[in-house]
């Protein structure tokens, strides 16, 4: 993934997983100011009122910056004080992911504390005393997650009410392979906010899907007091009607198949079939059909004499009439163009 994060001020040569490029969320600037009272007001409005202390006698060469982008239950924020700063909060009231982009800080949550720097972040909870000390060069990406939303999502995953408050291990190592998915997802989420044409910005109903992906990745990658239970959760058995439709598609994929035909074969309502496929196959029945047909095209191209049949003939025979789109999807799926497969 292309590097997308930038920090202002001095970096002391530090480079982390979130490499510098452009200011994150640069289209969502709330303030860029020398007035720390103004900065603190904005932070209080969208994050939490806090007890901020800075050495006001020191004149910072860098303006404080605060960028903010919000979904329904999650917000992503970029913060640079531009000078040393200390923040004390009795209780956050939400879950907070701190991702240092430059400099260093010391963060304490309850009785635990950690020194953060690029690649080493923090996941703090809503229930205990929180404090953080930033050096002058420190800038961070701050992700705020609604407590009730995350705990409800966890409860739904477990299929039971929570018996104890959710509590994460404080330090999060973004160089760890275990956190690769979370790291990539955060980078992608910021890129989606910055892309004015993304579904995140153009389709409001898509926001819950983005939020759930982030919550799922956090719960499964960062150790917490429910990790053992999450690992023990057995996925629900695939319903018989999903198996029936799946078998039918594999058997008759060369024939004309409509959604109404698949609903008839399944013996359940169209809504139940769509929900069942989405839950257990991660896609819709018709997209599953297209995927199976794409596999058949691949198999046929591999064994076909290129002097006797063309890519176009084979693609059309399997129902792919938009050849440009087909070629792009094929290359994304198999890592080579259809013509390359045919030549082998």
Secondary structure, 3 states (H helix, E strand, C coil): CCCCCCCCCCCCCCCCCCCCCCCCCCCCEEEEECCHHHHHHHHHHHCCCCEEEECCCCCCCCCEEEEEEECCCEEEEEEECCCCEEEEECCCCEEEEEEEEECEEEEEECCEEEEEECCEEEEECCCCCEEEEECCCCEEEEEEEEHHHHHHHHHHHHCCCCCCCCCECCEEECCCHHHHHHHHHHHHHHHHHHCCCCHHHHCHHHHHHHHHHHHHHHHHHCCECCHHHHHHCCCCCCCHHHHHHHHHHHHHCCCCCCHHHHHHHHCCCHHHHHHHHHHHHCCCHHHHHHHHHHHHHHHHHHHCCCCCCCHHHHHHHCCCCCHHHHHHHHHHHHCCCHHHHHHC
